[in-house]
Amino acid sequence: MNYRVQPSAQVDESAEIGSGSSVWDLAQIRENARLGEGCVIGRGAYVGSGVRMGDNCKLQNYALVYEPAELGDGVFIGPAVVLTNDHNPRSVDPEGKQKRGGDWEAVGVKIGDGASIGARSVCVAPITIGRWAMVAAGAVVTRDVPDFALVVGVPARRIGWVGHEGVRLVERAGEAGVWECPKSGRRYRETAEGTLTEA
């Protein structure tokens, strides 16, 4: 075994855990989940059945990632984040009979490479969060988030752009639609459609 699992964690024998990954106390990895290399699953975190995670992802303590979520490489999921999976959650059907696995259709959250989801935020499926986007702590995301977008609030709305370093970008003086990272100097260009691409 080339990964580490704490004795109090529950990892289904059908789950695939990548080399160099760590699963901490009281975490649960369900059947057929697949974690890439170098992932860190924090205390009490939950990874649902069949969830797919890329390399070098971090799930902080008590994050809940319900199936069929898909996470790219280098995704950060903050403490107590919830990725939902049901449009219309109910415990029972209209006749009062308890619902089972086959009584509803799971919908997932897809998160692009390098994106960060802040502590205690909720991502309401089905949505896609773009590459290197950043969701602020406590936000409730109810619609797709573009690459490099910084979103905050309930419901979440875009208030700016962030670069690869996670620092808010600044629009260059005299160059409309050209954004720059104050930390790295890397430049990005905003399109007429309201998306951001690397310059």
BAFI-3210 file (N, C-alpha, C; in Angstrom, 3 decimals, decimal comma, padded with zeros to 6 digits):
// residues 199
n [1|2|3|4|5|6|7|8|9|10|11|12|13|14|15|16|17|18|19|20|21|22|23|24|25|26|27|28|29|30|31|32|33|34|35|36|37|38|39|40|41|42|43|44|45|46|47|48|49|50|51|52|53|54|55|56|57|58|59|60|61|62|63|64|65|66|67|68|69|70|71|72|73|74|75|76|77|78|79|80|81|82|83|84|85|86|87|88|89|90|91|92|93|94|95|96|97|98|99|100|101|102|103|104|105|106|107|108|109|110|111|112|113|114|115|116|117|118|119|120|121|122|123|124|125|126|127|128|129|130|131|132|133|134|135|136|137|138|139|140|141|142|143|144|145|146|147|148|149|150|151|152|153|154|155|156|157|158|159|160|161|162|163|164|165|166|167|168|169|170|171|172|173|174|175|176|177|178|179|180|181|182|183|184|185|186|187|188|189|190|191|192|193|194|195|196|197|198|199]
n.u [000,861|000,738|-000,158|-001,620|-003,779|-005,682|-006,413|-009,065|-010,512|-012,818|-012,539|-013,797|-013,253|-013,366|-012,718|-010,426|-007,299|-004,935|-001,333|000,657|-001,379|-003,399|-005,613|-007,464|-008,418|-011,612|-012,659|-014,593|-014,546|-016,359|-017,732|-016,225|-015,219|-012,745|-009,604|-007,017|-003,402|-001,497|-003,534|-005,342|-007,404|-009,355|-010,059|-013,054|-014,184|-016,219|-016,486|-018,375|-020,011|-018,461|-017,396|-015,129|-011,843|-009,124|-005,506|-003,599|-005,600|-007,315|-009,351|-010,756|-011,352|-014,392|-015,683|-018,168|-018,613|-020,691|-021,800|-022,676|-020,055|-017,318|-013,977|-011,317|-007,720|-005,736|-007,727|-009,190|-011,059|-012,726|-013,073|-015,980|-017,465|-020,170|-021,066|-023,800|-026,326|-028,924|-031,847|-034,487|-034,782|-036,172|-037,257|-039,264|-041,667|-044,647|-046,618|-045,750|-043,867|-040,614|-037,884|-035,527|-032,269|-032,741|-034,879|-034,561|-032,804|-029,456|-027,589|-024,664|-021,817|-019,331|-015,942|-013,377|-009,813|-007,566|-009,367|-010,871|-012,857|-014,442|-014,547|-017,364|-019,077|-021,727|-022,415|-024,779|-026,003|-027,199|-024,103|-021,288|-018,044|-015,564|-012,104|-009,536|-011,188|-012,622|-014,493|-016,008|-015,841|-018,683|-020,454|-023,286|-023,598|-025,380|-025,444|-023,537|-020,007|-017,620|-014,284|-011,591|-013,181|-014,210|-016,414|-019,027|-021,310|-024,942|-027,515|-024,492|-022,468|-020,559|-017,786|-015,391|-012,167|-009,786|-006,362|-004,021|-002,573|-004,396|-004,889|-006,678|-007,353|-006,234|-007,448|-005,686|-004,484|-005,696|-005,961|-008,486|-010,252|-007,995|-006,400|-004,386|-002,232|-001,324|000,640|002,160|002,393|001,312|-000,805|-004,233|-007,085|-010,235|-013,140|-015,672|-017,871|-017,846|-016,007|-012,826|-009,548|-006,242|-003,686]
n.v [-001,194|002,112|004,453|006,368|005,490|006,312|004,411|004,795|005,611|004,894|003,018|001,835|-001,366|-001,458|001,058|003,281|004,424|006,850|006,880|008,099|009,449|010,583|009,570|010,755|010,655|009,269|009,761|008,916|006,870|005,932|003,086|002,284|004,839|007,088|008,272|010,459|010,725|011,812|013,005|014,567|013,702|015,034|014,964|013,355|013,792|013,118|011,013|010,251|007,382|006,278|008,797|010,944|012,012|014,119|014,381|015,479|016,765|018,443|017,748|019,314|019,138|017,511|017,982|017,323|015,351|014,483|011,833|012,179|013,575|015,264|015,997|017,969|018,108|019,208|020,474|022,368|021,822|023,346|023,386|021,744|022,086|021,485|019,454|019,047|016,641|016,320|017,371|017,778|017,188|014,695|012,755|010,908|009,492|010,802|009,161|008,599|006,649|005,561|006,858|005,193|004,286|003,909|005,553|008,147|010,552|011,051|014,072|015,896|017,831|019,442|020,188|022,216|022,014|023,148|024,818|026,469|025,928|027,617|027,564|026,086|026,594|025,929|023,936|023,673|021,111|020,484|021,743|023,424|024,271|026,383|026,143|027,083|028,833|030,635|030,124|031,936|031,715|030,401|030,873|030,219|028,315|028,331|028,304|027,837|028,505|030,557|029,905|031,084|032,860|034,856|034,269|035,221|035,195|034,746|034,061|032,885|035,260|036,714|038,705|039,498|038,598|035,922|034,847|032,188|032,065|032,588|035,151|038,208|039,646|042,608|045,158|046,312|049,598|051,648|049,544|048,060|045,237|043,716|041,905|041,636|039,764|040,885|039,671|037,792|038,934|037,790|037,793|038,156|037,874|039,349|038,223|039,215|037,761|037,530|035,849|034,633|034,385|033,012|035,283]
n.w [000,000|-000,998|000,107|002,814|005,450|008,175|011,153|012,114|009,941|007,236|004,445|001,556|000,122|-002,639|-003,477|-005,144|-004,338|-004,858|-005,231|-002,556|-001,267|001,559|004,091|006,629|010,174|010,880|008,384|005,442|002,654|-000,012|-001,899|-005,016|-005,397|-006,688|-006,118|-007,017|-007,264|-004,417|-002,870|-000,144|002,420|004,769|008,363|009,197|006,701|003,786|001,011|-001,652|-003,253|-006,181|-006,760|-008,480|-008,291|-009,100|-009,237|-006,383|-004,836|-002,148|000,531|003,089|006,690|007,507|005,083|002,623|-000,039|-002,330|-004,464|-007,938|-007,972|-009,639|-009,537|-010,668|-011,199|-008,428|-006,864|-004,254|-001,403|001,063|004,745|005,943|003,612|001,317|-001,347|-003,178|-004,393|-005,398|-007,029|-005,992|-002,988|-000,938|001,821|001,726|-000,631|-002,390|-001,298|001,202|001,493|002,266|000,455|-001,679|-003,020|-005,835|-006,348|-007,132|-009,154|-009,269|-009,407|-010,298|-009,051|-010,859|-010,837|-011,960|-012,785|-010,278|-008,922|-006,043|-003,209|-000,775|002,888|004,474|002,361|-000,016|-002,759|-005,124|-006,874|-010,268|-011,215|-012,747|-011,869|-012,846|-014,070|-011,836|-010,510|-007,713|-004,864|-002,397|001,212|002,827|000,738|-001,435|-004,096|-007,006|-009,719|-012,777|-012,635|-014,104|-015,505|-013,524|-012,085|-009,290|-006,800|-004,550|-001,726|-001,189|-003,218|-004,824|-006,577|-009,227|-008,403|-009,278|-010,652|-010,311|-010,375|-011,211|-008,830|-006,885|-006,145|-006,248|-009,387|-011,142|-013,204|-016,001|-016,356|-018,897|-020,637|-021,546|-020,454|-020,026|-017,614|-014,666|-012,539|-009,400|-007,937|-009,459|-011,965|-014,185|-017,045|-018,123|-020,290|-020,736|-022,308|-024,730|-024,124|-021,432|-020,173|-018,954|-020,193|-020,454|-021,200]
ca.u [000,000|001,574|-000,886|-001,802|-005,158|-005,747|-007,227|-010,477|-011,149|-013,481|-012,281|-014,335|-012,190|-013,443|-012,229|-009,052|-006,597|-003,686|-000,056|000,998|-002,560|-003,618|-007,001|-007,317|-009,354|-013,069|-013,085|-015,225|-014,436|-017,345|-017,415|-015,893|-014,640|-011,387|-008,790|-005,736|-002,187|-001,198|-004,723|-005,453|-008,799|-009,281|-010,850|-014,510|-014,651|-016,989|-016,373|-019,459|-019,826|-018,146|-016,827|-013,845|-010,980|-007,831|-004,312|-003,269|-006,781|-007,406|-010,659|-010,512|-012,173|-015,847|-016,243|-019,071|-018,577|-021,648|-021,775|-021,529|-019,140|-016,058|-013,015|-010,103|-006,456|-005,409|-008,921|-009,231|-012,400|-012,518|-013,764|-017,442|-018,118|-021,099|-021,411|-025,066|-026,536|-030,348|-032,667|-035,666|-034,590|-037,264|-037,020|-040,337|-042,422|-045,942|-047,432|-045,149|-042,912|-039,239|-037,162|-034,301|-031,314|-033,271|-036,079|-034,218|-031,684|-028,372|-026,949|-023,388|-021,028|-018,050|-015,033|-012,205|-008,463|-007,055|-010,398|-010,939|-014,199|-014,186|-015,142|-018,807|-019,899|-022,577|-022,537|-026,045|-025,940|-026,010|-023,354|-019,877|-017,191|-014,462|-010,701|-008,909|-012,191|-012,592|-015,781|-015,736|-016,400|-020,087|-021,269|-024,176|-023,440|-026,569|-025,291|-022,167|-019,005|-016,609|-012,867|-010,943|-014,143|-014,316|-017,833|-019,336|-022,681|-026,065|-026,746|-023,168|-022,382|-019,166|-017,387|-014,069|-011,402|-008,566|-005,422|-003,533|-002,060|-005,509|-004,930|-007,628|-006,712|-006,449|-007,510|-004,569|-004,874|-005,612|-006,095|-009,773|-010,372|-006,749|-006,276|-003,039|-002,043|-000,353|001,689|003,033|002,481|000,656|-001,928|-005,417|-007,920|-011,669|-013,806|-016,960|-018,879|-017,726|-015,124|-011,436|-008,593|-004,857|-003,191]
ca.v [000,000|003,296|005,606|006,261|005,535|006,204|003,256|005,119|005,934|003,793|003,051|000,630|-002,104|-001,214|002,417|003,379|005,529|007,083|006,877|009,290|010,074|010,381|009,599|010,996|010,070|009,298|010,005|007,759|006,797|004,917|002,132|002,702|006,186|007,053|009,423|010,495|010,705|012,957|013,641|014,609|013,655|015,455|014,321|013,386|014,094|012,054|010,924|009,353|006,273|006,612|010,140|010,966|013,124|014,124|014,375|016,612|017,437|018,509|017,874|019,649|018,444|017,462|018,268|016,271|015,327|013,451|011,335|011,800|014,709|015,067|017,043|017,940|018,101|020,361|021,140|022,578|021,844|023,824|022,708|021,701|022,337|020,449|019,346|018,305|015,757|016,047|018,545|017,912|016,187|014,270|011,491|009,991|009,825|011,394|008,218|008,448|005,538|006,070|006,736|004,407|004,721|003,928|006,388|009,512|010,632|011,884|015,061|016,165|019,053|019,243|021,267|022,216|022,011|024,291|025,637|026,436|026,102|028,108|026,902|026,111|026,927|024,855|023,930|022,996|020,415|020,262|022,926|023,276|025,353|026,397|026,035|028,142|029,701|030,670|030,328|032,485|031,010|030,639|031,127|029,168|028,371|027,732|028,273|027,603|029,527|030,510|029,822|032,234|033,767|034,967|034,407|035,372|035,512|033,823|033,098|033,381|036,106|037,052|040,070|039,769|037,488|035,526|034,126|030,890|032,185|032,820|036,574|038,940|040,331|044,045|045,540|047,184|050,954|051,936|048,324|047,481|043,799|043,020|041,780|041,226|039,318|041,748|038,867|037,136|039,690|037,044|038,551|037,448|038,726|039,120|038,185|039,903|036,875|037,546|034,810|035,066|033,433|033,399|036,106]
ca.w [000,000|-001,117|000,628|004,266|005,934|009,628|011,573|012,339|008,660|006,537|003,006|000,929|-000,575|-004,082|-003,772|-005,634|-003,686|-005,557|-004,523|-001,784|-000,671|002,991|004,537|008,055|011,122|010,748|007,003|004,798|001,201|-000,382|-002,936|-006,381|-005,493|-007,221|-005,759|-007,712|-006,452|-003,562|-002,304|001,308|002,848|006,166|009,419|009,076|005,341|003,143|-000,448|-002,018|-004,184|-007,567|-006,936|-009,173|-007,897|-009,761|-008,402|-005,497|-004,286|-000,688|001,160|004,489|007,677|007,463|003,764|002,154|-001,504|-002,706|-005,822|-008,768|-008,140|-010,358|-009,207|-011,472|-010,466|-007,594|-006,333|-002,800|-000,826|002,422|005,841|006,027|002,314|000,874|-002,765|-003,146|-005,542|-005,622|-007,368|-005,144|-001,939|-000,067|002,493|001,346|-001,842|-002,026|-000,524|002,510|001,484|002,288|-000,808|-001,711|-004,035|-007,190|-006,426|-007,518|-010,088|-008,726|-010,272|-009,661|-009,147|-011,535|-010,464|-012,826|-012,220|-009,533|-008,282|-004,581|-002,661|000,573|004,047|004,725|001,201|-000,524|-004,215|-005,368|-008,168|-011,084|-011,651|-013,081|-011,390|-013,801|-013,669|-011,044|-009,890|-006,253|-004,200|-001,067|002,366|003,133|-000,452|-001,918|-005,556|-007,620|-011,184|-013,211|-012,335|-015,164|-015,166|-012,889|-011,444|-007,837|-006,489|-003,120|-001,364|-001,228|-004,004|-005,234|-007,776|-009,523|-008,044|-009,830|-011,218|-009,623|-011,225|-010,744|-007,467|-005,970|-005,818|-007,090|-010,503|-011,285|-014,618|-016,363|-016,753|-020,322|-021,439|-021,171|-020,619|-019,722|-016,170|-014,275|-011,167|-008,742|-007,330|-010,446|-013,209|-015,266|-017,608|-018,581|-021,130|-020,610|-023,613|-024,824|-023,542|-019,985|-019,663|-018,845|-020,738|-020,232|-022,307]
c.u [000,890|000,810|-001,160|-003,279|-005,126|-006,701|-008,714|-011,216|-011,795|-013,254|-012,797|-013,254|-012,229|-012,961|-010,783|-008,407|-005,229|-002,474|000,177|-000,174|-002,660|-005,103|-006,975|-008,485|-010,815|-013,557|-013,717|-015,098|-015,320|-016,904|-017,216|-015,475|-013,207|-010,674|-007,476|-004,569|-002,083|-002,386|-004,691|-006,939|-008,809|-010,222|-012,344|-015,041|-015,335|-016,814|-017,346|-019,094|-019,537|-017,627|-015,455|-013,075|-009,654|-006,684|-004,242|-004,469|-006,705|-008,862|-010,396|-011,539|-013,666|-016,454|-017,059|-019,165|-019,447|-021,541|-022,887|-020,566|-017,878|-015,160|-011,781|-008,862|-006,329|-006,594|-008,836|-010,683|-012,235|-013,323|-015,280|-018,154|-019,066|-021,293|-022,654|-025,222|-028,003|-031,078|-033,740|-035,596|-035,843|-036,863|-038,035|-040,969|-043,792|-046,856|-046,859|-044,158|-041,499|-038,546|-035,892|-033,437|-031,867|-034,467|-035,796|-033,001|-030,635|-027,838|-025,701|-022,852|-019,718|-017,173|-013,753|-010,891|-008,168|-008,078|-010,390|-012,355|-014,050|-015,007|-016,639|-019,640|-020,659|-022,676|-023,728|-026,050|-027,260|-025,374|-021,932|-019,140|-015,904|-013,077|-010,258|-009,908|-012,040|-013,982|-015,491|-016,394|-017,856|-020,987|-022,190|-024,205|-024,590|-026,507|-023,813|-021,272|-017,923|-015,188|-012,408|-011,898|-014,012|-015,781|-018,037|-020,845|-023,680|-027,205|-025,447|-023,254|-020,920|-018,889|-016,021|-013,464|-010,200|-007,678|-005,015|-003,074|-003,164|-005,663|-005,899|-006,886|-007,114|-006,455|-006,400|-005,081|-004,676|-005,726|-007,368|-009,783|-009,092|-006,536|-004,907|-003,026|-000,988|000,804|002,684|003,277|001,833|-000,584|-003,007|-006,249|-009,389|-012,318|-015,115|-018,070|-018,790|-016,953|-013,703|-010,537|-007,186|-004,319|-001,897]
c.v [001,234|004,577|005,338|006,413|005,364|005,073|003,565|005,500|004,680|003,959|001,753|-000,048|-001,919|000,187|002,354|004,621|005,665|007,115|008,197|009,995|009,743|010,509|009,647|010,448|010,319|009,658|008,740|007,898|005,636|004,079|002,800|004,161|006,051|008,369|009,336|010,445|011,968|013,671|013,586|014,689|013,888|014,696|014,479|013,706|012,867|012,155|009,849|008,298|006,782|008,015|010,017|012,214|012,992|014,061|015,633|017,428|017,430|018,679|018,133|018,976|018,634|017,953|017,065|016,343|014,165|013,105|011,964|012,955|014,296|016,260|016,873|017,854|019,361|021,117|021,207|022,674|022,182|023,071|022,863|022,134|021,186|020,569|018,466|017,422|015,474|017,352|018,822|016,902|015,956|012,960|010,435|010,428|010,371|010,477|007,970|007,301|006,099|005,819|005,920|004,901|004,828|004,837|007,839|009,473|011,596|012,831|015,548|017,567|018,685|020,454|021,136|022,288|023,301|025,138|025,447|026,749|026,411|027,428|027,161|026,588|025,696|025,020|023,057|022,427|020,555|021,586|022,525|024,502|025,281|026,308|027,293|029,157|029,656|031,012|030,774|031,641|031,399|030,888|029,935|029,286|027,612|027,721|028,157|028,803|029,443|030,305|031,146|033,194|033,711|035,216|034,421|035,448|034,386|034,490|033,724|034,183|036,476|038,496|040,428|038,510|037,180|034,762|032,804|030,925|032,391|034,260|037,271|039,750|041,798|044,374|046,541|048,531|051,133|050,719|047,608|045,982|043,021|043,080|041,219|040,789|040,200|040,978|038,344|037,961|038,985|037,798|037,632|038,424|038,337|039,201|038,959|039,073|036,804|036,390|035,338|033,969|033,938|034,139|035,515]
c.w [000,000|-000,785|002,101|004,622|007,442|010,035|011,736|011,061|008,076|005,042|002,416|000,110|-002,080|-004,465|-004,243|-005,028|-004,341|-004,644|-003,796|-001,144|000,814|003,297|006,058|008,867|010,758|009,348|006,443|003,284|000,763|-001,570|-004,301|-006,515|-006,002|-006,905|-006,502|-006,743|-005,598|-002,985|-000,777|001,653|004,355|007,089|009,151|007,699|004,744|001,639|-000,896|-003,049|-005,589|-007,805|-007,592|-008,764|-008,623|-008,770|-007,533|-005,040|-002,765|-000,288|002,628|005,397|007,449|006,155|003,302|000,634|-001,965|-004,188|-006,650|-009,030|-008,890|-010,073|-010,079|-010,599|-009,611|-007,046|-004,808|-002,360|000,651|003,473|005,740|004,748|002,019|-000,634|-002,843|-004,382|-005,847|-005,916|-006,330|-003,999|-001,096|000,587|002,044|000,027|-001,431|-001,211|000,867|002,617|001,417|000,955|-000,617|-002,864|-005,436|-007,394|-006,818|-008,425|-009,541|-009,796|-009,547|-009,832|-009,824|-011,247|-011,275|-012,071|-011,455|-008,808|-006,766|-004,122|-001,175|001,654|004,157|003,544|000,751|-002,033|-004,556|-006,781|-008,924|-011,496|-012,008|-012,571|-012,189|-013,180|-012,926|-010,485|-008,379|-005,720|-002,781|000,019|002,570|001,946|-000,735|-003,433|-006,197|-009,140|-011,519|-012,928|-013,410|-014,625|-014,559|-012,172|-009,924|-007,523|-004,981|-002,953|-001,508|-001,983|-004,498|-006,529|-007,980|-009,145|-008,603|-010,408|-010,325|-010,597|-010,611|-009,285|-006,440|-005,546|-006,777|-008,149|-010,555|-012,773|-014,917|-016,860|-018,245|-021,224|-021,013|-021,445|-020,397|-018,211|-015,826|-012,820|-010,503|-008,108|-008,362|-011,699|-014,392|-015,727|-018,161|-019,403|-020,975|-021,990|-023,566|-024,192|-022,020|-019,399|-019,654|-019,390|-020,431|-021,440|-022,847]
res [m|n|y|r|v|q|p|s|a|q|v|d|e|s|a|e|i|g|s|g|s|s|v|w|d|l|a|q|i|r|e|n|a|r|l|g|e|g|c|v|i|g|r|g|a|y|v|g|s|g|v|r|m|g|d|n|c|k|l|q|n|y|a|l|v|y|e|p|a|e|l|g|d|g|v|f|i|g|p|a|v|v|l|t|n|d|h|n|p|r|s|v|d|p|e|g|k|q|k|r|g|g|d|w|e|a|v|g|v|k|i|g|d|g|a|s|i|g|a|r|s|v|c|v|a|p|i|t|i|g|r|w|a|m|v|a|a|g|a|v|v|t|r|d|v|p|d|f|a|l|v|v|g|v|p|a|r|r|i|g|w|v|g|h|e|g|v|r|l|v|e|r|a|g|e|a|g|v|w|e|c|p|k|s|g|r|r|y|r|e|t|a|e|g|t|l|t|e|a]
***
